[in-house]
Amino acid sequence: MSALPNRLRRSSRERILVTPEGIAVPVTVASRGARAGALMLDLTFIVLLIVGTTLALLYIAGGTAGMLREVDSKSAAGHALQFLVILWIVIMFLFRNAYFLFFELGPRGATPGKRLAGIRIAARDGGRLTAEMVIARNLLRDIELFLPIVFIASAGADSGAAWLAATGWFLIFMLFPMFNRDGLRAGDIIAGSWVLERPRQKLEAAMSVANLAQRPAYTFDEAELSVYGEYELQALERVLRDKRPDSIESVYQTIAAKIGRSDGWNDERAFLEDYYTQLRARLEAGMRMGRRKADKFSGDRR
């Protein structure tokens, strides 16, 4: 990862991410405001889910009054209500702890709030966002956000030192992203992740480099094209647009070694353009059939 040269920098949040394959990909770090807005949206969704689930279970239980009368009884109705109470506790636990894990471990790497804000999580080393990274950053969220809020609420302003300590704890972690250039939370530093702006263009609109009418000098079979997905295709497009010989040679060597090809030496750009064109056609054909391959780590999914 490195900063962009001044002549190419459009904002102080732009970076160059070098993938394990050696491909330099321009990325934009999410603004602190976008991250805060996404968190507020996600917390709102969690509260709405909790309220909706609670009302639904109360309706099933016959209302609050009926539930209070029967829950301590030894009858079948009492046992059923006790089961509903246990179910409610489990669901509340999952909403608070599994909500972020479920969505961030998905192929989009983003919760609904992040998707609405146009941001997503990514690994800072350019590799795959692993389950360990997502779990680590979300475990730290409890220490950063939920635990100090609980302590502040339980201590109360009249408790003096305890309330001030809990408030200081909360502020230290909430202001932490203000004091590093990439806006990283403590959880991001521990997990090796960061939050980036998500490209808003659709796949079809982004792929416009290659000349599809030209007869290709190099052809690739299904196995060679199935290695990469949309993310790598867009990265390859950026390399072809930049027209930097060192980047083109590096990417050629990586792709040729990955798919087991030795042709294309001293003709790297033509090789990459033909690979790009045919990979694009394969991915677009899959999209028309309802299948998408997000990146090299994922299979074709509907």
NORZIDA-V431414 format. One record per residue. N is the residue number from 0. RES is the residue in one small letter. SS is DSSP state (helix for helix, strand for strand, loop for the rest). NEAR is the number of other C-alpha atoms within 10 Angstrom. D_CENTER is the distance of its C-alpha to the mean C-alpha in Angstrom with 1 decimal. Layout:
n: [N,N]
res: [RES,RES]
ss: [SS,SS]
near: [NEAR,NEAR]
d_center: [D_CENTER,D_CENTER]
This chain:
n: [0,1,2,3,4,5,6,7,8,9,10,11,12,13,14,15,16,17,18,19,20,21,22,23,24,25,26,27,28,29,30,31,32,33,34,35,36,37,38,39,40,41,42,43,44,45,46,47,48,49,50,51,52,53,54,55,56,57,58,59,60,61,62,63,64,65,66,67,68,69,70,71,72,73,74,75,76,77,78,79,80,81,82,83,84,85,86,87,88,89,90,91,92,93,94,95,96,97,98,99,100,101,102,103,104,105,106,107,108,109,110,111,112,113,114,115,116,117,118,119,120,121,122,123,124,125,126,127,128,129,130,131,132,133,134,135,136,137,138,139,140,141,142,143,144,145,146,147,148,149,150,151,152,153,154,155,156,157,158,159,160,161,162,163,164,165,166,167,168,169,170,171,172,173,174,175,176,177,178,179,180,181,182,183,184,185,186,187,188,189,190,191,192,193,194,195,196,197,198,199,200,201,202,203,204,205,206,207,208,209,210,211,212,213,214,215,216,217,218,219,220,221,222,223,224,225,226,227,228,229,230,231,232,233,234,235,236,237,238,239,240,241,242,243,244,245,246,247,248,249,250,251,252,253,254,255,256,257,258,259,260,261,262,263,264,265,266,267,268,269,270,271,272,273,274,275,276,277,278,279,280,281,282,283,284,285,286,287,288,289,290,291,292,293,294,295,296,297,298,299,300,301]
res: [m,s,a,l,p,n,r,l,r,r,s,s,r,e,r,i,l,v,t,p,e,g,i,a,v,p,v,t,v,a,s,r,g,a,r,a,g,a,l,m,l,d,l,t,f,i,v,l,l,i,v,g,t,t,l,a,l,l,y,i,a,g,g,t,a,g,m,l,r,e,v,d,s,k,s,a,a,g,h,a,l,q,f,l,v,i,l,w,i,v,i,m,f,l,f,r,n,a,y,f,l,f,f,e,l,g,p,r,g,a,t,p,g,k,r,l,a,g,i,r,i,a,a,r,d,g,g,r,l,t,a,e,m,v,i,a,r,n,l,l,r,d,i,e,l,f,l,p,i,v,f,i,a,s,a,g,a,d,s,g,a,a,w,l,a,a,t,g,w,f,l,i,f,m,l,f,p,m,f,n,r,d,g,l,r,a,g,d,i,i,a,g,s,w,v,l,e,r,p,r,q,k,l,e,a,a,m,s,v,a,n,l,a,q,r,p,a,y,t,f,d,e,a,e,l,s,v,y,g,e,y,e,l,q,a,l,e,r,v,l,r,d,k,r,p,d,s,i,e,s,v,y,q,t,i,a,a,k,i,g,r,s,d,g,w,n,d,e,r,a,f,l,e,d,y,y,t,q,l,r,a,r,l,e,a,g,m,r,m,g,r,r,k,a,d,k,f,s,g,d,r,r]
ss: [loop,strand,strand,loop,loop,loop,loop,loop,loop,loop,loop,loop,loop,strand,strand,strand,strand,strand,loop,loop,loop,loop,loop,strand,strand,strand,strand,strand,strand,loop,loop,helix,helix,helix,helix,helix,helix,helix,helix,helix,helix,helix,helix,helix,helix,helix,helix,helix,helix,helix,helix,helix,helix,helix,helix,helix,helix,helix,helix,helix,helix,loop,helix,helix,helix,helix,helix,helix,helix,helix,loop,loop,loop,loop,loop,helix,helix,helix,helix,helix,helix,helix,helix,helix,helix,helix,helix,helix,helix,helix,helix,helix,helix,helix,helix,helix,helix,helix,helix,helix,helix,helix,helix,helix,loop,loop,loop,loop,loop,loop,loop,helix,helix,helix,helix,helix,helix,loop,strand,strand,strand,strand,strand,loop,loop,loop,loop,loop,loop,loop,helix,helix,helix,helix,helix,helix,helix,helix,helix,helix,helix,helix,helix,helix,helix,helix,helix,helix,helix,helix,helix,helix,helix,helix,helix,loop,helix,helix,helix,loop,helix,helix,helix,helix,helix,helix,helix,helix,helix,helix,helix,helix,helix,helix,helix,helix,helix,helix,helix,loop,loop,loop,loop,loop,loop,helix,helix,helix,helix,helix,helix,loop,strand,strand,strand,strand,strand,loop,loop,loop,loop,loop,helix,helix,helix,helix,loop,loop,loop,loop,loop,loop,loop,loop,loop,loop,loop,loop,loop,loop,loop,helix,helix,helix,helix,loop,loop,loop,loop,helix,helix,helix,helix,helix,helix,helix,helix,helix,helix,helix,helix,helix,loop,loop,helix,helix,helix,helix,helix,helix,helix,helix,helix,helix,helix,helix,helix,helix,helix,loop,loop,loop,loop,loop,loop,loop,loop,helix,helix,helix,helix,helix,helix,helix,helix,helix,helix,helix,helix,helix,helix,helix,helix,helix,helix,helix,helix,helix,loop,loop,loop,strand,loop,loop,loop,loop,loop,loop,loop,loop,strand,loop]
near: [15,11,14,18,11,9,6,9,12,11,11,13,18,21,21,16,22,17,18,12,15,14,22,22,19,17,17,20,21,23,16,15,10,18,21,15,16,22,17,14,18,19,16,13,16,17,15,12,15,17,13,12,15,16,14,13,18,19,12,12,22,12,13,12,10,12,20,13,10,18,20,13,13,9,11,11,15,18,15,14,24,18,13,18,18,12,13,17,11,11,17,19,12,14,17,16,16,15,17,21,20,15,16,24,19,12,14,17,20,25,24,18,22,27,15,14,21,18,26,22,22,24,20,20,15,18,14,15,22,14,12,12,19,25,19,17,22,20,13,17,18,15,16,21,15,14,15,21,17,11,17,21,12,13,17,13,13,9,11,10,11,16,19,16,15,20,16,14,19,20,14,11,18,15,11,14,16,13,10,9,10,20,20,21,24,18,23,24,13,13,21,19,23,21,26,23,22,19,13,9,9,8,17,11,7,13,18,13,14,18,11,14,7,9,9,16,11,14,13,14,10,10,8,17,19,16,18,21,22,19,13,20,23,17,17,25,20,17,22,20,11,11,11,10,13,10,17,19,16,15,23,22,18,16,18,18,11,13,16,10,13,9,11,16,13,9,11,18,19,15,20,24,21,21,24,22,22,21,24,23,14,15,24,17,13,16,17,9,10,11,15,19,21,19,17,16,13,13,15,16,12,10]
d_center: [18.1,20.8,21.8,22.9,26.7,28.2,29.4,25.9,24.1,23.4,21.9,21.6,17.7,17.8,17.4,18.1,15.7,17.8,16.4,18.4,20.4,21.6,20.0,19.6,16.7,16.9,13.8,13.8,12.7,11.7,14.9,15.8,17.0,13.9,12.1,15.3,15.5,12.1,13.3,16.6,15.5,13.7,16.9,19.0,17.5,18.0,21.6,22.3,21.4,23.5,26.4,26.3,26.4,29.1,31.2,30.9,32.0,34.8,36.0,36.1,38.0,40.5,39.7,39.7,43.5,43.8,41.0,42.7,46.0,44.8,42.1,44.7,47.1,47.8,47.8,45.5,44.0,43.4,41.6,39.4,38.5,37.8,35.4,33.7,33.4,31.8,29.4,28.5,27.9,25.6,23.6,23.4,22.1,19.4,18.3,18.0,16.5,14.8,13.1,10.1,10.3,10.8,7.9,5.1,7.4,7.6,7.6,5.3,2.2,3.7,7.3,10.3,11.0,8.0,8.7,12.3,11.9,10.4,7.5,3.8,3.3,5.8,9.1,12.0,14.4,12.9,12.7,10.6,7.9,10.6,11.4,13.5,11.0,9.0,12.6,14.0,11.9,12.5,16.1,16.6,15.6,18.8,20.8,19.5,19.7,21.2,24.1,25.5,25.4,27.3,29.8,30.4,31.1,33.3,35.2,36.0,37.3,40.8,39.9,39.9,38.5,36.0,34.5,34.4,32.8,30.0,29.5,29.5,26.9,24.6,25.3,24.7,21.1,20.4,22.0,20.5,17.9,21.0,22.6,20.4,19.7,15.9,15.6,14.3,14.7,16.9,14.1,12.2,15.6,16.3,13.1,13.0,9.6,9.2,7.5,8.4,10.0,9.0,12.3,14.3,16.9,17.2,17.7,21.4,21.9,20.1,22.3,25.7,27.0,29.0,32.4,32.3,36.1,37.0,38.1,35.8,37.5,35.0,33.9,31.2,31.2,28.6,27.8,27.2,25.0,22.9,21.5,18.9,16.4,15.2,13.1,16.3,18.5,17.2,17.4,20.9,21.8,21.2,23.4,26.1,26.1,26.5,29.5,29.5,31.7,30.3,26.7,28.1,30.1,27.4,25.0,28.1,28.9,25.5,25.4,29.0,28.8,25.8,27.7,31.1,32.8,35.4,36.6,35.4,36.7,37.9,36.4,32.7,31.8,33.5,31.8,28.3,29.1,30.5,27.6,25.2,27.5,27.7,24.1,23.4,26.1,24.8,21.3,22.9,25.4,22.8,21.1,24.6,25.0,21.8,20.0,16.8,15.7,12.2,13.0,15.7,14.2,14.1,17.3,18.5,17.2,18.8]
